[in-house]
Amino acid sequence: MLVYPQLTSGALTQFPVLKRRRTRTVVNTLSDMTVIKLADPAGETIQWRLQYEGLSDAEAASLQQFYLAAEGSLNVFTFLDPTANLLAWSDQLTNDVWTADPFLALTGGLKDPTGDTNGWTLSNSGEAPQGIHQTLNAPGWYTYCLSVYVQSSIPATATLLLGTQQSAASVPNIWTRISITGQGDASSDSIAFGLQVPPGISLNVFGMQVEVQPAASVYKPSTTGGLYATAYFQDRGLAFTSTDVNHNAVTVNIFYASTLSA
């Protein structure tokens, strides 16, 4: 499994980042001049331009070695979008991408911290902790940050799940964001992220988010998630520039076409 490398800081890129997404619409004009337009998901393309400065010699060598392992633009690799929420359907916890334990009830339509109604109430009617999680086909050795907004009308705790790691946090009576940063099983090509509720407790939650960086950024609602298993380099070689001792700069262009993932 070829996976685009992170920096030693745990981040995947630096700012500024350019992301350009193009979609295609199929237009059919009938004999009576009626026009029918349909979105064509197979026509979607995404391009990222990652600009690096101040890379250490080791980071530059790692990026160059990965480029060679992919044989330039010949082979596809897995790319985790550094601008996106990796989780799919982050505002739809009853979607099939989520797995909920049997005694956990989910109720949507709750007013969330943004003033909208994308919050959820998670109620545990069991006698043991119950949770909800989503598994991503992503490398366990990456550094991830899982974050979520929580709120409870009574004193409670919530446990964040990142691979085999767990982190319990107090849940106040106002919306508060909690997070956990860490890595999963280094030998695994998948990792699960989720939230666990104590027995007999109801929690309000909103904005589950996973990012490939050490800390949480602003919440980004998602539907498809940010994992692309068939990305490839657009560059015919990486042109590194040495700007100082142990400081290197390079621009990397990565491309994804939905037709390759079909």
Secondary structure as the mmCIF struct_conf table of DSSP 4:
data_model
#
loop_
_struct_conf.conf_type_id
_struct_conf.id
_struct_conf.beg_label_comp_id
_struct_conf.beg_label_asym_id
_struct_conf.beg_label_seq_id
_struct_conf.end_label_comp_id
_struct_conf.end_label_asym_id
_struct_conf.end_label_seq_id
STRN STRN1 VAL A 3 VAL A 3
HELX_LH_PP_P HELX_LH_PP_P1 TYR A 4 LEU A 7
TURN_TY1_P TURN_TY1_P1 THR A 8 SER A 9
BEND BEND1 GLY A 10 GLY A 10
BEND BEND2 LEU A 12 LEU A 12
BEND BEND3 PHE A 15 PHE A 15
STRN STRN2 VAL A 17 THR A 29
TURN_TY1_P TURN_TY1_P2 SER A 31 ASP A 32
STRN STRN3 VAL A 35 LEU A 55
HELX_RH_AL_P HELX_RH_AL_P1 ASP A 57 ALA A 69
TURN_TY1_P TURN_TY1_P3 ALA A 70 LEU A 74
BEND BEND4 ASN A 75 ASN A 75
STRN STRN4 PHE A 77 LEU A 80
TURN_TY1_P TURN_TY1_P4 PRO A 82 THR A 83
BEND BEND5 ALA A 84 ALA A 84
BEND BEND6 LEU A 87 TRP A 89
TURN_TY1_P TURN_TY1_P5 SER A 90 ASP A 91
TURN_TY1_P TURN_TY1_P6 LEU A 93 THR A 94
BEND BEND7 ASN A 95 ASN A 95
TURN_TY1_P TURN_TY1_P7 ASP A 96 VAL A 97
STRN STRN5 THR A 99 ALA A 100
TURN_TY1_P TURN_TY1_P8 PRO A 102 PHE A 103
STRN STRN6 LEU A 104 LEU A 110
TURN_TY1_P TURN_TY1_P9 PRO A 113 THR A 114
BEND BEND8 GLY A 115 THR A 117
STRN STRN7 GLY A 119 ASN A 124
BEND BEND9 GLY A 126 ALA A 128
STRN STRN8 GLN A 130 LEU A 136
BEND BEND10 ASN A 137 ALA A 138
TURN_TY1_P TURN_TY1_P10 GLY A 140 TRP A 141
BEND BEND11 TYR A 142 TYR A 142
STRN STRN9 TYR A 144 GLN A 151
BEND BEND12 SER A 153 ILE A 154
STRN STRN10 ALA A 156 LEU A 162
TURN_TY1_P TURN_TY1_P11 GLY A 163 THR A 164
STRN STRN11 GLN A 165 VAL A 171
BEND BEND13 ASN A 173 ILE A 174
STRN STRN12 THR A 176 GLY A 182
TURN_TY1_P TURN_TY1_P12 ALA A 186 SER A 187
BEND BEND14 ASP A 189 ASP A 189
STRN STRN13 ILE A 191 VAL A 197
TURN_TY1_P TURN_TY1_P13 PRO A 199 GLY A 200
STRN STRN14 SER A 202 GLU A 211
BEND BEND15 VAL A 212 ALA A 215
BEND BEND16 VAL A 218 VAL A 218
BEND BEND17 THR A 223 THR A 224
BEND BEND18 GLY A 226 GLY A 226
STRN STRN15 LEU A 227 PHE A 233
BEND BEND19 ARG A 236 GLY A 237
STRN STRN16 THR A 241 ASP A 244
TURN_TY1_P TURN_TY1_P14 VAL A 245 ASN A 246
STRN STRN17 HIS A 247 ALA A 257
HELX_RH_3T_P HELX_RH_3T_P1 SER A 258 SER A 261
#
